[in-house]
Amino acid sequence: MNQPIPAPWDQVENTVAETPTFATEVEPLSGQTSEQVGMQTFASTTPPSSSPMSPTYQSVVVQQGGKGPKVPMIIAAVLVGFGLVGFVVGAIAGASVEDTFNGLSTVEYTTAIGTNGTLEFQDADGFGEEGWYLLIPGDPDADEDNNGISDACEGIEFFITDAEGNDVSERVARFSCSTNKGADGSNAGEPYFDIEDHIIVARICYTLPDDLGEVEHQCEVGESFNVSNNGGVNMSVVDLDGMYIPFLEEIIGASILSGTSFLAGCCSLCGGGVALVVGAMRFGGNKKGGQPQVQFQIQ
């Protein structure tokens, strides 16, 4: 009799049983955990198959890099640059205000009134007025007898009367020919601007309130005054409100620009400082080695 022929499935079982495992020792990479090495080992020990029905395994590596200090440093540099520009613009705007004030000209706001003249007080906004300077020819620093009085004022008396002829000099004006700029009630400390060869002998109708809300002079809106002297000296007046109005309009714009620029400069420098600290904390770090690799299998 013929020997029995082994069943084909016995050969299949033997073949499957003897399939090599393809085990390969995997060296861990720098920074890898034991779980990552185990996943790589699993991928290496999976037997290859040429069967169309066999599952296919693909190793996927996801690598996430850490952020370095470059971006914060750039942001810090930009913000600091903006901050410095803001401070420069603010300083220039502030300096321009002072230069404009010192450069004010009284020429077109000065009116000659002779030995006597009439002034009418107006206060359109109701917040007070700068009033007028009363000038006479002379040198404000000339004092040959050293008595503290400008020589051009010696022996001269000045008067201001209202429409009824009442003397209102003390109520509406501050008269002084003192050469002492620090003396109480002196006009020597008033800004002279471009006034030359004249002495400021009075400040008339200065009604702007001080820090305590008090005003120096009591002038009523629409009130008229007659200004005169007993020495036959020609006088002139400077309209301070007319001179200051254009300056005030300019100073408001410059102050807004200066304040905004300084505020922007401060904010930019603060932001730049924060970004600089963040960048310094990250300085020296590895941009790509900050996070471990992640490996997994896709079937």
C-alpha positions in Angstrom: 0.0 0.0 0.0 1.1 3.5 -0.6 2.2 5.7 2.3 -0.3 8.3 3.4 0.3 11.8 2.1 0.6 14.4 4.8 -2.2 17.0 4.8 -1.2 20.4 3.3 -2.3 22.2 6.4 0.3 20.4 8.5 3.0 22.1 6.3 1.4 25.4 6.7 1.5 25.1 10.5 5.1 24.1 10.4 5.9 27.0 8.2 4.2 29.5 10.4 5.8 28.0 13.5 9.3 28.4 12.0 8.9 32.0 10.8 11.8 34.1 12.1 11.0 37.0 14.4 13.6 39.4 12.9 14.4 40.6 16.3 16.7 43.6 16.2 18.3 45.4 19.2 17.4 49.1 19.0 19.7 51.6 20.5 17.8 54.4 22.2 18.2 57.9 20.7 19.2 60.8 22.8 16.2 61.9 24.9 14.0 58.8 24.1 12.0 57.0 26.7 11.8 53.3 27.2 8.3 53.3 25.7 9.6 54.9 22.5 12.4 52.2 22.3 9.8 49.5 22.8 7.7 50.9 19.9 10.7 50.9 17.7 11.5 47.3 18.7 8.0 46.3 17.9 8.3 47.8 14.4 11.6 46.0 13.9 10.3 42.5 15.0 7.2 42.6 12.8 7.7 40.0 10.0 7.5 41.2 6.5 4.8 39.6 4.3 4.3 39.6 0.6 0.7 38.5 0.9 -1.8 41.1 -0.5 -3.9 40.4 2.6 -1.1 40.9 5.1 -1.4 44.1 7.2 1.0 46.9 6.5 2.7 48.8 9.3 4.2 52.3 8.9 6.3 54.0 11.5 5.4 57.7 12.0 7.7 60.1 13.9 6.3 63.4 15.2 8.9 65.8 16.3 8.0 69.0 18.1 10.6 71.7 18.5 10.7 74.3 21.3 10.7 78.0 20.7 14.1 79.7 21.0 14.9 83.2 22.1 15.0 84.7 18.6 11.4 85.8 18.3 11.1 87.5 21.8 14.4 89.2 21.2 13.2 90.7 17.9 10.0 91.8 19.5 11.9 93.4 22.4 14.2 95.3 19.9 11.2 96.6 17.9 9.3 97.7 21.0 12.4 99.4 22.6 12.9 101.2 19.3 9.4 102.4 19.2 9.7 103.5 22.8 12.9 105.5 22.2 11.3 107.2 19.2 8.2 108.1 21.3 10.4 109.7 24.0 12.4 111.6 21.3 9.2 112.9 19.7 7.8 113.9 23.1 10.9 115.7 24.1 11.0 117.6 20.8 7.4 118.6 21.2 7.9 119.8 24.8 11.0 121.8 23.8 9.1 123.4 20.9 6.5 124.7 23.4 9.2 126.5 25.5 10.9 127.9 22.4 7.6 129.2 21.1 6.9 130.9 24.4 10.3 132.5 24.6 10.0 133.6 20.9 6.6 135.4 21.3 6.6 138.9 19.8 4.8 141.8 21.3 5.2 144.1 18.3 1.8 143.6 16.6 0.0 143.6 19.9 1.4 146.9 21.2 -0.6 150.1 20.9 0.5 153.6 21.7 -1.9 155.6 23.8 0.1 158.8 24.4 -0.1 160.6 27.7 -3.6 159.2 28.4 -5.8 156.5 26.8 -8.9 154.4 27.2 -9.1 150.6 27.7 -12.2 148.5 27.6 -12.2 145.1 29.4 -13.7 142.1 27.7 -13.8 138.4 28.8 -15.4 136.4 26.0 -15.1 132.9 27.7 -15.6 134.1 31.3 -12.5 132.3 32.5 -10.4 135.4 33.1 -8.0 137.5 31.0 -4.2 138.2 30.9 -4.9 141.9 30.6 -2.4 144.5 29.5 1.2 145.7 30.1 1.5 149.4 30.5 4.9 150.6 29.1 6.9 153.8 29.2 10.2 154.5 27.4 13.3 153.8 29.5 15.9 151.2 30.7 14.3 148.9 33.3 17.8 148.2 34.8 18.9 151.8 35.0 19.1 153.0 38.7 21.8 155.6 39.1 20.9 156.5 42.7 20.5 152.8 43.7 17.1 153.4 45.4 15.5 150.3 43.7 13.4 152.4 41.3 14.0 152.7 37.6 15.3 156.1 36.7 12.6 156.6 34.0 9.9 156.3 36.7 11.3 158.8 39.2 8.7 161.4 40.2 6.0 160.1 37.9 2.5 159.1 39.1 0.1 156.9 37.1 -3.7 156.9 37.4 -6.6 154.7 36.2 -10.1 156.0 36.5 -13.5 154.5 35.6 -16.2 156.0 33.4 -17.4 158.1 36.4 -13.9 159.5 37.0 -13.4 157.4 40.2 -9.8 156.3 40.9 -9.7 152.5 40.5 -5.9 152.1 40.2 -5.6 149.7 43.1 -8.6 147.6 42.1 -7.7 147.0 38.4 -3.9 147.3 38.2 -0.5 146.6 39.8 1.8 149.6 39.5 5.5 149.2 40.3 8.8 150.6 38.9 11.0 148.5 41.2 14.2 147.0 39.8 14.0 144.1 42.3 12.6 141.1 40.4 11.9 139.2 43.7 10.1 142.0 45.5 6.5 141.6 46.3 4.3 143.3 43.8 7.2 144.1 41.5 6.8 144.1 37.7 10.5 143.6 37.1 10.0 139.8 37.1 7.4 139.9 34.3 8.5 138.3 31.0 9.7 141.1 28.7 9.7 138.9 25.5 11.1 141.2 22.8 10.3 144.4 24.6 13.3 146.8 24.4 14.0 150.3 25.7 10.7 150.3 27.6 9.8 149.6 31.2 6.7 147.6 32.3 5.2 150.0 34.9 1.9 148.2 35.4 -0.1 145.0 34.8 -3.7 145.9 34.2 -6.8 143.7 34.5 -5.0 140.4 35.2 -8.1 138.3 36.1 -6.9 134.7 35.7 -7.5 132.7 38.9 -4.5 131.3 40.7 -4.2 127.8 42.3 -6.5 128.9 45.1 -9.1 130.4 42.7 -8.2 134.0 43.7 -7.8 136.7 41.1 -5.5 139.7 41.4 -7.6 142.4 39.8 -11.4 143.1 39.8 -12.4 144.2 36.3 -16.0 144.0 35.1 -16.8 142.9 31.5 -17.5 145.9 29.4 -15.9 148.3 31.9 -13.9 151.2 30.4 -10.8 152.8 32.0 -8.8 155.9 31.4 -5.1 155.6 31.9 -2.9 158.7 32.5 0.2 160.1 34.3 1.3 163.4 35.7 4.6 163.6 34.0 3.4 164.0 30.4 5.1 160.7 29.4 3.9 158.8 26.3 2.6 155.4 27.2 1.8 152.2 25.2 -0.1 149.0 26.1 0.5 145.4 25.1 -2.6 143.2 24.6 -1.4 140.0 26.3 -4.5 138.0 25.5 -4.2 138.8 21.8 -0.6 137.6 21.9 -1.2 134.4 23.9 -4.2 133.1 22.0 -2.2 131.7 19.0 0.4 130.4 21.4 -2.2 128.6 23.5 -3.7 126.9 20.4 -0.2 125.7 19.5 0.6 124.6 23.0 -2.5 122.5 23.2 -1.6 120.6 20.0 2.0 120.2 21.1 1.0 119.0 24.6 -1.3 116.3 23.1 1.5 115.2 20.8 4.1 115.2 23.6 1.8 113.4 26.1 0.8 110.7 23.5 4.4 110.2 22.5 5.6 109.8 26.1 2.8 107.4 26.9 3.5 105.3 23.8 7.2 105.4 24.6 6.5 104.1 28.2 4.2 101.4 27.0 6.6 100.3 24.3 9.6 100.2 26.6 7.6 98.2 29.2 6.5 95.7 26.5 10.1 95.5 25.2 11.4 94.8 28.7 8.9 91.9 29.1 9.9 90.5 25.7 13.6 90.9 26.6 13.1 89.0 29.9 11.3 86.2 28.1 14.0 86.0 25.4 16.7 86.0 28.1 15.1 83.1 29.9 15.0 81.1 26.6 18.5 82.1 25.6 20.9 79.1 25.2 18.0 76.6 24.8 17.9 74.1 22.0 15.2 75.1 19.6 14.6 71.5 18.3 15.5 69.5 21.4 13.0 71.0 23.8 10.3 68.3 23.3 10.8 64.5 23.0 10.0 62.6 19.8 6.7 60.8 19.5 6.6 57.5 17.6 3.6 55.3 16.8 2.4 52.7 14.3 -0.3 53.2 11.6 -1.8 49.9 10.5 
